[in-house]
């Protein structure tokens, strides 16, 4: 398994989504607070709604600018807290396509696509 993973979120009909054909996901939505965290974290990325790069890992890495801390499981997904934005968000069961179990922490680097 890779230590660093990459997805390219974008807005589709007003909702943050991403595609990852390697794990069978198409327009997989971010909801329940994670969408609001993305709004805040990507605010300085030019044209973020047309797509940006999100590099993520269960381990800290140089340049990570967002940290999510696990809180609890619910409805097959997991709630994470972000201290910077003082809020929680829910990651759906698609998280388990990237990790064997929900990580205690997820580190993310949000940046322009290129």
PyMOL CGO cylinders between C-alpha atoms (Angstrom):
from pymol import cmd
from pymol.cgo import CYLINDER

trace = [
    CYLINDER, 0.00, 0.00, 0.00, 1.24, 3.51, -0.80, 0.3, 1, 1, 1, 1, 1, 1,
    CYLINDER, 1.24, 3.51, -0.80, 2.14, 5.78, 2.09, 0.3, 1, 1, 1, 1, 1, 1,
    CYLINDER, 2.14, 5.78, 2.09, 0.90, 8.85, 0.17, 0.3, 1, 1, 1, 1, 1, 1,
    CYLINDER, 0.90, 8.85, 0.17, -2.37, 8.79, -1.73, 0.3, 1, 1, 1, 1, 1, 1,
    CYLINDER, -2.37, 8.79, -1.73, -3.79, 11.35, -4.18, 0.3, 1, 1, 1, 1, 1, 1,
    CYLINDER, -3.79, 11.35, -4.18, -7.28, 12.35, -5.26, 0.3, 1, 1, 1, 1, 1, 1,
    CYLINDER, -7.28, 12.35, -5.26, -8.53, 15.32, -7.28, 0.3, 1, 1, 1, 1, 1, 1,
    CYLINDER, -8.53, 15.32, -7.28, -11.71, 16.78, -5.74, 0.3, 1, 1, 1, 1, 1, 1,
    CYLINDER, -11.71, 16.78, -5.74, -13.89, 19.14, -7.77, 0.3, 1, 1, 1, 1, 1, 1,
    CYLINDER, -13.89, 19.14, -7.77, -17.37, 20.63, -7.52, 0.3, 1, 1, 1, 1, 1, 1,
    CYLINDER, -17.37, 20.63, -7.52, -20.22, 18.90, -9.33, 0.3, 1, 1, 1, 1, 1, 1,
    CYLINDER, -20.22, 18.90, -9.33, -23.68, 20.46, -9.10, 0.3, 1, 1, 1, 1, 1, 1,
    CYLINDER, -23.68, 20.46, -9.10, -22.59, 22.38, -6.00, 0.3, 1, 1, 1, 1, 1, 1,
    CYLINDER, -22.59, 22.38, -6.00, -21.11, 19.38, -4.16, 0.3, 1, 1, 1, 1, 1, 1,
    CYLINDER, -21.11, 19.38, -4.16, -17.46, 18.46, -3.64, 0.3, 1, 1, 1, 1, 1, 1,
    CYLINDER, -17.46, 18.46, -3.64, -16.84, 15.08, -5.29, 0.3, 1, 1, 1, 1, 1, 1,
    CYLINDER, -16.84, 15.08, -5.29, -13.94, 13.03, -6.63, 0.3, 1, 1, 1, 1, 1, 1,
    CYLINDER, -13.94, 13.03, -6.63, -13.36, 10.20, -9.08, 0.3, 1, 1, 1, 1, 1, 1,
    CYLINDER, -13.36, 10.20, -9.08, -10.96, 7.34, -8.58, 0.3, 1, 1, 1, 1, 1, 1,
    CYLINDER, -10.96, 7.34, -8.58, -11.48, 4.57, -11.12, 0.3, 1, 1, 1, 1, 1, 1,
    CYLINDER, -11.48, 4.57, -11.12, -8.67, 2.53, -9.53, 0.3, 1, 1, 1, 1, 1, 1,
    CYLINDER, -8.67, 2.53, -9.53, -10.96, 1.85, -6.55, 0.3, 1, 1, 1, 1, 1, 1,
    CYLINDER, -10.96, 1.85, -6.55, -14.29, 2.05, -8.39, 0.3, 1, 1, 1, 1, 1, 1,
    CYLINDER, -14.29, 2.05, -8.39, -15.42, 5.53, -7.30, 0.3, 1, 1, 1, 1, 1, 1,
    CYLINDER, -15.42, 5.53, -7.30, -17.14, 8.07, -9.56, 0.3, 1, 1, 1, 1, 1, 1,
    CYLINDER, -17.14, 8.07, -9.56, -18.44, 11.41, -8.30, 0.3, 1, 1, 1, 1, 1, 1,
    CYLINDER, -18.44, 11.41, -8.30, -18.04, 10.20, -4.72, 0.3, 1, 1, 1, 1, 1, 1,
    CYLINDER, -18.04, 10.20, -4.72, -19.40, 13.08, -2.60, 0.3, 1, 1, 1, 1, 1, 1,
    CYLINDER, -19.40, 13.08, -2.60, -17.95, 14.73, 0.47, 0.3, 1, 1, 1, 1, 1, 1,
    CYLINDER, -17.95, 14.73, 0.47, -20.77, 15.57, 2.90, 0.3, 1, 1, 1, 1, 1, 1,
    CYLINDER, -20.77, 15.57, 2.90, -21.57, 16.16, 6.58, 0.3, 1, 1, 1, 1, 1, 1,
    CYLINDER, -21.57, 16.16, 6.58, -18.97, 18.79, 7.41, 0.3, 1, 1, 1, 1, 1, 1,
    CYLINDER, -18.97, 18.79, 7.41, -16.09, 17.51, 5.29, 0.3, 1, 1, 1, 1, 1, 1,
    CYLINDER, -16.09, 17.51, 5.29, -17.51, 19.61, 2.43, 0.3, 1, 1, 1, 1, 1, 1,
    CYLINDER, -17.51, 19.61, 2.43, -17.30, 22.73, 4.60, 0.3, 1, 1, 1, 1, 1, 1,
    CYLINDER, -17.30, 22.73, 4.60, -13.74, 21.87, 5.65, 0.3, 1, 1, 1, 1, 1, 1,
    CYLINDER, -13.74, 21.87, 5.65, -12.83, 21.57, 1.96, 0.3, 1, 1, 1, 1, 1, 1,
    CYLINDER, -12.83, 21.57, 1.96, -14.41, 25.00, 1.30, 0.3, 1, 1, 1, 1, 1, 1,
    CYLINDER, -14.41, 25.00, 1.30, -12.20, 26.50, 4.00, 0.3, 1, 1, 1, 1, 1, 1,
    CYLINDER, -12.20, 26.50, 4.00, -9.01, 24.56, 3.21, 0.3, 1, 1, 1, 1, 1, 1,
    CYLINDER, -9.01, 24.56, 3.21, -9.22, 25.20, -0.55, 0.3, 1, 1, 1, 1, 1, 1,
    CYLINDER, -9.22, 25.20, -0.55, -10.23, 28.86, -0.27, 0.3, 1, 1, 1, 1, 1, 1,
    CYLINDER, -10.23, 28.86, -0.27, -6.79, 30.04, -1.46, 0.3, 1, 1, 1, 1, 1, 1,
    CYLINDER, -6.79, 30.04, -1.46, -6.48, 27.53, -4.30, 0.3, 1, 1, 1, 1, 1, 1,
    CYLINDER, -6.48, 27.53, -4.30, -7.22, 29.26, -7.62, 0.3, 1, 1, 1, 1, 1, 1,
    CYLINDER, -7.22, 29.26, -7.62, -10.27, 27.73, -9.36, 0.3, 1, 1, 1, 1, 1, 1,
    CYLINDER, -10.27, 27.73, -9.36, -10.48, 25.00, -6.71, 0.3, 1, 1, 1, 1, 1, 1,
    CYLINDER, -10.48, 25.00, -6.71, -14.03, 24.16, -7.76, 0.3, 1, 1, 1, 1, 1, 1,
    CYLINDER, -14.03, 24.16, -7.76, -12.64, 22.99, -11.12, 0.3, 1, 1, 1, 1, 1, 1,
    CYLINDER, -12.64, 22.99, -11.12, -10.32, 20.62, -9.29, 0.3, 1, 1, 1, 1, 1, 1,
    CYLINDER, -10.32, 20.62, -9.29, -7.35, 20.55, -6.96, 0.3, 1, 1, 1, 1, 1, 1,
    CYLINDER, -7.35, 20.55, -6.96, -4.88, 17.95, -5.74, 0.3, 1, 1, 1, 1, 1, 1,
    CYLINDER, -4.88, 17.95, -5.74, -5.36, 16.41, -2.30, 0.3, 1, 1, 1, 1, 1, 1,
    CYLINDER, -5.36, 16.41, -2.30, -2.41, 14.32, -1.15, 0.3, 1, 1, 1, 1, 1, 1,
    CYLINDER, -2.41, 14.32, -1.15, -3.23, 12.37, 2.02, 0.3, 1, 1, 1, 1, 1, 1,
    CYLINDER, -3.23, 12.37, 2.02, -1.71, 9.87, 4.40, 0.3, 1, 1, 1, 1, 1, 1,
    CYLINDER, -1.71, 9.87, 4.40, -2.19, 8.30, 7.81, 0.3, 1, 1, 1, 1, 1, 1,
    CYLINDER, -2.19, 8.30, 7.81, 1.32, 9.54, 8.68, 0.3, 1, 1, 1, 1, 1, 1,
    CYLINDER, 1.32, 9.54, 8.68, 2.64, 13.11, 8.84, 0.3, 1, 1, 1, 1, 1, 1,
    CYLINDER, 2.64, 13.11, 8.84, 4.51, 14.30, 5.75, 0.3, 1, 1, 1, 1, 1, 1,
    CYLINDER, 4.51, 14.30, 5.75, 6.23, 17.55, 4.68, 0.3, 1, 1, 1, 1, 1, 1,
    CYLINDER, 6.23, 17.55, 4.68, 3.81, 20.15, 3.40, 0.3, 1, 1, 1, 1, 1, 1,
    CYLINDER, 3.81, 20.15, 3.40, 0.64, 18.66, 4.90, 0.3, 1, 1, 1, 1, 1, 1,
    CYLINDER, 0.64, 18.66, 4.90, -1.61, 21.61, 5.72, 0.3, 1, 1, 1, 1, 1, 1,
    CYLINDER, -1.61, 21.61, 5.72, -4.63, 19.86, 7.23, 0.3, 1, 1, 1, 1, 1, 1,
    CYLINDER, -4.63, 19.86, 7.23, -4.87, 17.29, 10.01, 0.3, 1, 1, 1, 1, 1, 1,
    CYLINDER, -4.87, 17.29, 10.01, -7.97, 15.24, 10.77, 0.3, 1, 1, 1, 1, 1, 1,
    CYLINDER, -7.97, 15.24, 10.77, -8.25, 13.39, 14.09, 0.3, 1, 1, 1, 1, 1, 1,
    CYLINDER, -8.25, 13.39, 14.09, -10.55, 10.38, 14.43, 0.3, 1, 1, 1, 1, 1, 1,
    CYLINDER, -10.55, 10.38, 14.43, -13.47, 10.76, 16.84, 0.3, 1, 1, 1, 1, 1, 1,
    CYLINDER, -13.47, 10.76, 16.84, -15.98, 7.96, 16.30, 0.3, 1, 1, 1, 1, 1, 1,
    CYLINDER, -15.98, 7.96, 16.30, -17.62, 5.54, 13.85, 0.3, 1, 1, 1, 1, 1, 1,
    CYLINDER, -17.62, 5.54, 13.85, -21.17, 6.09, 12.62, 0.3, 1, 1, 1, 1, 1, 1,
    CYLINDER, -21.17, 6.09, 12.62, -23.24, 4.59, 9.81, 0.3, 1, 1, 1, 1, 1, 1,
    CYLINDER, -23.24, 4.59, 9.81, -20.26, 2.71, 8.37, 0.3, 1, 1, 1, 1, 1, 1,
    CYLINDER, -20.26, 2.71, 8.37, -18.22, 5.92, 8.12, 0.3, 1, 1, 1, 1, 1, 1,
    CYLINDER, -18.22, 5.92, 8.12, -16.06, 7.85, 10.54, 0.3, 1, 1, 1, 1, 1, 1,
    CYLINDER, -16.06, 7.85, 10.54, -16.18, 11.29, 12.13, 0.3, 1, 1, 1, 1, 1, 1,
    CYLINDER, -16.18, 11.29, 12.13, -12.98, 13.33, 12.15, 0.3, 1, 1, 1, 1, 1, 1,
    CYLINDER, -12.98, 13.33, 12.15, -12.18, 16.59, 13.94, 0.3, 1, 1, 1, 1, 1, 1,
    CYLINDER, -12.18, 16.59, 13.94, -10.03, 19.39, 12.58, 0.3, 1, 1, 1, 1, 1, 1,
    CYLINDER, -10.03, 19.39, 12.58, -8.56, 21.66, 15.23, 0.3, 1, 1, 1, 1, 1, 1,
    CYLINDER, -8.56, 21.66, 15.23, -7.69, 24.46, 12.79, 0.3, 1, 1, 1, 1, 1, 1,
    CYLINDER, -7.69, 24.46, 12.79, -11.33, 24.93, 11.77, 0.3, 1, 1, 1, 1, 1, 1,
    CYLINDER, -11.33, 24.93, 11.77, -12.76, 23.73, 15.12, 0.3, 1, 1, 1, 1, 1, 1,
    CYLINDER, -12.76, 23.73, 15.12, -15.22, 21.40, 13.42, 0.3, 1, 1, 1, 1, 1, 1,
    CYLINDER, -15.22, 21.40, 13.42, -16.03, 17.79, 12.65, 0.3, 1, 1, 1, 1, 1, 1,
    CYLINDER, -16.03, 17.79, 12.65, -16.77, 16.06, 9.38, 0.3, 1, 1, 1, 1, 1, 1,
    CYLINDER, -16.77, 16.06, 9.38, -17.85, 12.58, 8.37, 0.3, 1, 1, 1, 1, 1, 1,
    CYLINDER, -17.85, 12.58, 8.37, -15.90, 10.45, 5.90, 0.3, 1, 1, 1, 1, 1, 1,
    CYLINDER, -15.90, 10.45, 5.90, -18.03, 7.74, 4.30, 0.3, 1, 1, 1, 1, 1, 1,
    CYLINDER, -18.03, 7.74, 4.30, -17.12, 4.04, 4.01, 0.3, 1, 1, 1, 1, 1, 1,
    CYLINDER, -17.12, 4.04, 4.01, -15.16, 4.85, 0.80, 0.3, 1, 1, 1, 1, 1, 1,
    CYLINDER, -15.16, 4.85, 0.80, -12.33, 5.75, 3.22, 0.3, 1, 1, 1, 1, 1, 1,
    CYLINDER, -12.33, 5.75, 3.22, -11.77, 2.01, 3.61, 0.3, 1, 1, 1, 1, 1, 1,
    CYLINDER, -11.77, 2.01, 3.61, -10.85, 1.74, -0.07, 0.3, 1, 1, 1, 1, 1, 1,
    CYLINDER, -10.85, 1.74, -0.07, -7.67, 3.59, 0.90, 0.3, 1, 1, 1, 1, 1, 1,
    CYLINDER, -7.67, 3.59, 0.90, -6.97, 2.28, 4.41, 0.3, 1, 1, 1, 1, 1, 1,
    CYLINDER, -6.97, 2.28, 4.41, -7.60, -1.17, 5.93, 0.3, 1, 1, 1, 1, 1, 1,
    CYLINDER, -7.60, -1.17, 5.93, -9.17, 0.53, 8.99, 0.3, 1, 1, 1, 1, 1, 1,
    CYLINDER, -9.17, 0.53, 8.99, -10.03, 4.14, 9.75, 0.3, 1, 1, 1, 1, 1, 1,
    CYLINDER, -10.03, 4.14, 9.75, -6.75, 5.87, 10.64, 0.3, 1, 1, 1, 1, 1, 1,
    CYLINDER, -6.75, 5.87, 10.64, -6.48, 7.71, 13.96, 0.3, 1, 1, 1, 1, 1, 1,
    CYLINDER, -6.48, 7.71, 13.96, -5.12, 10.70, 12.03, 0.3, 1, 1, 1, 1, 1, 1,
    CYLINDER, -5.12, 10.70, 12.03, -5.23, 11.75, 8.40, 0.3, 1, 1, 1, 1, 1, 1,
    CYLINDER, -5.23, 11.75, 8.40, -2.80, 14.34, 7.07, 0.3, 1, 1, 1, 1, 1, 1,
    CYLINDER, -2.80, 14.34, 7.07, -3.71, 16.24, 3.90, 0.3, 1, 1, 1, 1, 1, 1,
    CYLINDER, -3.71, 16.24, 3.90, -1.93, 18.62, 1.56, 0.3, 1, 1, 1, 1, 1, 1,
    CYLINDER, -1.93, 18.62, 1.56, -4.27, 20.68, -0.58, 0.3, 1, 1, 1, 1, 1, 1,
    CYLINDER, -4.27, 20.68, -0.58, -2.71, 22.35, -3.61, 0.3, 1, 1, 1, 1, 1, 1,
    CYLINDER, -2.71, 22.35, -3.61, -3.51, 23.40, -7.18, 0.3, 1, 1, 1, 1, 1, 1,
    CYLINDER, -3.51, 23.40, -7.18, -3.57, 20.60, -9.75, 0.3, 1, 1, 1, 1, 1, 1,
    CYLINDER, -3.57, 20.60, -9.75, -0.50, 21.95, -11.52, 0.3, 1, 1, 1, 1, 1, 1,
]
cmd.load_cgo(trace, "trace")
